[in-house]
């Protein structure tokens, strides 16, 4: 039951025009803190599982490189249905094997203040984020109640956006934004995309200490992207980390979670110069995000719910704020037994 998905940022082309400072081309790969509360190094018993993550972010503010708010705001909802399968195979390299697939759906409202001679702009959209494949999750149980897992996650370039509600339906070239019907000083309209126009690859390591109801662990995900071939934008590599400290007593689980997002390299893309658009490294685009907060869960047997709320601690070159997530886990049994 691993990973997945995006925080929220908007295309650099938009902010080239309106002057706000965000680092990402569009969505982050991994929803901030989405894996808080999980046993990162362990896997559930053999069988097929349905997981649904509902993620809410409200009035996130844009922050510049110094951590100061810029006036831009975004509200968003992300729903992520996931299928996880543990086939119960013989150990592979001594590890338990599982695989997963996820298809996120997202909806957002973006507001950009008047700046640089442009009027304020607001727009909303819905659509699907890139499908996420996890071809393998390998989990090892080692001495001292420790569990370690390794996985690879692949994001496909297949996201979609509601028709007519996206800059992607008009243009992806920064110089054409003012001529488009979706963004102008007079129309006041601005729409973001529902997905990033690239492929992503995320090797991930998780470790958990599980003992008599305690779950103490951390998960680290390194993500790199292919270049957006439409607007020639290249995201810088990012490191994501989720942390969990929980205790389960009977059907209840209580604890704390935290997350950190750090972009390691500046983005590359087209930027405007007096002589025209030039492709190169964009300075000061590395973003930083840290949040933390409580975790509460309840096991209904066999289904379970886990609620996480995080408070914003630090945000730079990005949008940030408090967020909440509700995770539902439903065991579907072993497919091999369905026809017996």
JOKAMO-V345343 format. One record per backbone hydrogen bond with DSSP energy under -1.0 kcal/mol. NH is the residue of the N-H (numbers start at 1). CO is the residue of the C=O. E is the energy in kcal/mol with one decimal. If there is no record, write none. Layout:
nh,co,e
NH,CO,E
NH,CO,E
This chain:
nh,co,e
15,11,-1.3
16,12,-1.9
17,13,-1.1
18,14,-1.9
19,15,-1.9
23,317,-1.6
34,31,-2.4
36,33,-1.9
38,35,-1.9
40,38,-1.2
42,39,-1.4
47,86,-2.4
48,333,-3.1
49,84,-2.9
50,330,-2.7
51,82,-2.6
52,328,-2.4
53,80,-2.2
54,326,-2.6
55,78,-3.2
56,324,-3.0
57,76,-2.4
60,74,-2.4
61,320,-2.3
62,72,-2.4
63,318,-2.8
64,68,-2.7
67,64,-1.9
70,62,-2.4
73,111,-2.7
74,60,-1.8
75,109,-2.2
76,57,-2.8
77,107,-2.7
78,55,-2.6
79,105,-2.7
80,53,-2.9
82,51,-3.1
83,101,-2.4
84,49,-2.4
85,99,-3.0
86,47,-2.8
92,95,-2.7
95,92,-1.7
96,139,-2.6
98,137,-1.6
99,85,-1.9
100,134,-2.1
101,83,-1.8
102,132,-2.3
103,81,-1.7
105,79,-2.8
106,127,-2.5
107,77,-2.4
108,125,-2.1
109,75,-2.6
110,123,-3.1
111,73,-2.9
112,121,-3.0
115,118,-1.0
118,115,-2.2
121,112,-2.6
122,188,-2.1
123,110,-2.1
125,108,-2.0
127,106,-1.9
128,160,-1.2
129,104,-2.0
132,102,-2.7
133,154,-2.9
134,100,-2.7
137,98,-2.0
138,150,-2.9
139,96,-2.2
140,148,-3.5
142,146,-2.7
147,208,-2.5
148,140,-2.5
149,206,-2.6
150,138,-2.4
151,204,-2.0
152,136,-1.2
153,202,-1.7
154,133,-3.1
155,200,-2.3
156,131,-2.9
158,156,-1.4
160,128,-1.5
162,126,-2.6
165,162,-1.9
169,166,-1.2
170,167,-1.5
171,167,-3.1
176,173,-2.1
177,174,-1.4
180,177,-1.2
188,184,-1.4
190,122,-1.0
198,196,-1.6
200,155,-1.6
201,224,-2.4
202,153,-2.6
204,151,-2.6
205,220,-2.5
206,149,-2.5
207,218,-2.6
208,147,-2.5
209,216,-2.8
210,145,-2.2
211,214,-1.6
214,211,-2.4
215,246,-2.3
216,209,-2.1
217,244,-2.3
218,207,-2.1
219,242,-2.3
220,205,-3.0
221,240,-2.8
222,203,-2.2
223,238,-2.8
224,201,-2.1
226,199,-2.4
228,233,-3.0
232,228,-1.5
234,268,-3.2
238,223,-2.2
239,262,-2.9
240,221,-3.1
241,260,-2.2
242,219,-1.9
243,258,-3.0
244,217,-2.3
245,256,-2.3
246,215,-2.2
247,254,-3.0
248,213,-1.9
249,252,-2.5
252,249,-1.7
253,297,-2.3
254,247,-2.4
255,295,-1.6
256,245,-2.7
257,293,-2.9
258,243,-1.7
259,291,-2.4
260,241,-2.5
261,289,-2.9
262,239,-2.3
263,287,-2.5
264,237,-2.7
268,234,-2.4
269,280,-2.4
271,278,-2.5
273,276,-1.7
276,273,-2.2
278,271,-2.5
280,269,-2.0
282,267,-3.0
288,316,-1.8
289,261,-2.2
290,314,-2.3
291,259,-1.6
292,311,-1.6
293,257,-2.5
295,255,-2.3
296,307,-2.7
297,253,-2.7
298,305,-2.5
299,251,-2.1
300,303,-2.3
301,303,-1.3
304,329,-1.7
305,298,-2.6
306,327,-1.9
307,296,-3.7
308,325,-2.6
309,294,-2.1
310,323,-2.6
311,292,-3.4
313,290,-2.8
314,290,-1.7
316,288,-2.3
317,64,-1.4
320,61,-2.1
323,310,-1.9
324,56,-2.2
325,308,-2.5
326,54,-2.3
327,306,-2.8
328,52,-2.3
329,304,-2.3
330,50,-3.1
332,48,-3.3
337,334,-2.4
338,335,-1.1
340,337,-1.1
